[in-house]
Amino acid sequence: TFTLRVTNTGNLSDTINFTYAGNTWPVTLLSGSGSLLLPPSVMLTAKTDVDVAVHVTIPITATGGMSDTVTITATSQGDPTLSAASALTTVAMYQYYWPIVFRN
C-alpha cells in the first residue's frame, strides 16, 4: 500500500478524479479512512488535502523479484487541464526462515 497526498491549492471546492493505468496486478484506491473510492474521486474544499491509499495486490503466482508499475493520475473536475501523475512500482520480495536444528 502506497499513500498519496492530494491537495487542493485553489480558492474553490473541487472534485478530483483518479485513474490508473499500466498495471497488470490488481489495484484498489482507498480513502484515508480505508473505505473504497467508488467512483474513484474525492471532493476537496479550498486549501485542504486528503490521503489516498493505493493498494496493490501481489498475485500468488508472482516470484521473488517480479515487479509491476502503476501510474496514478489525479485530475481536477473544475479544470481538467490540471492533473498530476505518480508512477508506483511494487516488487515481490520473499524472505525464507529456516529452522535451526541442533544435534549432539
C-alpha positions in Angstrom: 0.0 0.0 0.0 1.3 3.4 -1.0 -0.2 6.7 0.3 -0.5 9.7 -2.0 -1.5 13.1 -0.6 -3.7 15.2 -2.9 -4.0 19.0 -2.1 -6.5 21.5 -3.5 -4.4 24.6 -3.6 -7.2 26.6 -5.3 -9.7 29.0 -3.7 -12.8 26.9 -4.7 -14.0 23.4 -3.8 -13.2 20.8 -6.4 -13.7 17.2 -7.1 -10.5 15.3 -8.0 -10.9 12.2 -10.3 -8.4 9.4 -10.1 -7.4 7.0 -12.9 -4.7 4.3 -13.0 -3.1 2.6 -15.9 -0.1 0.4 -17.0 -0.5 -2.2 -14.2 -1.1 -5.9 -14.5 -1.5 -6.6 -10.8 -4.8 -5.6 -9.2 -5.1 -2.0 -7.8 -7.6 -0.6 -5.3 -7.9 3.0 -4.4 -8.9 3.7 -0.8 -9.7 6.9 1.1 -7.7 8.0 4.1 -10.2 6.2 6.3 -9.7 3.0 4.4 -13.0 2.9 2.5 -13.1 2.0 -1.1 -13.2 5.0 -3.5 -16.1 4.3 -5.9 -16.2 6.2 -8.0 -12.5 6.9 -7.7 -12.9 10.6 -6.8 -12.8 12.9 -3.7 -14.3 16.3 -3.1 -11.9 18.8 -1.6 -12.7 22.2 -0.2 -10.3 25.1 -0.9 -6.8 24.7 0.7 -7.4 21.2 2.0 -5.8 17.9 1.3 -6.6 14.2 1.6 -4.6 11.0 1.7 -5.4 8.3 -0.9 -4.1 4.8 -0.4 -3.1 2.9 -3.5 -3.3 -0.8 -2.6 -1.5 -3.2 -5.0 -2.2 -6.9 -4.6 0.7 -9.1 -5.5 -0.6 -12.2 -7.1 0.3 -15.6 -5.5 1.9 -16.6 -8.8 4.5 -13.8 -8.5 8.0 -14.9 -7.9 10.7 -13.0 -5.9 12.0 -10.0 -7.9 9.0 -9.7 -10.2 7.6 -6.1 -10.3 4.6 -4.1 -11.6 4.3 -0.4 -12.2 1.0 1.6 -12.0 0.6 5.2 -12.9 -2.0 7.1 -10.8 -3.4 10.3 -12.3 -5.4 12.9 -10.3 -7.4 15.3 -12.5 -9.4 18.4 -11.4 -13.1 18.2 -12.4 -13.3 22.0 -12.2 -10.3 22.5 -14.6 -9.5 19.2 -16.5 -6.2 20.8 -17.7 -4.9 20.5 -14.1 -3.6 17.0 -13.4 -0.8 15.3 -11.7 0.6 11.7 -12.1 2.7 9.5 -10.0 4.2 6.1 -11.0 4.5 3.5 -8.3 6.5 0.3 -8.7 5.8 -2.8 -6.5 8.3 -5.6 -6.2 7.5 -9.0 -4.9 10.0 -9.9 -2.2 10.1 -13.1 -0.2 12.0 -14.0 2.9 12.6 -17.5 4.0 13.0 -18.6 7.6 14.6 -21.9 8.1 14.5 -23.6 11.5 17.8 -24.1 13.3 18.3 -27.7 14.4 21.0 -28.6 16.9 22.2 -32.1 17.1 24.7 -33.6 19.6 
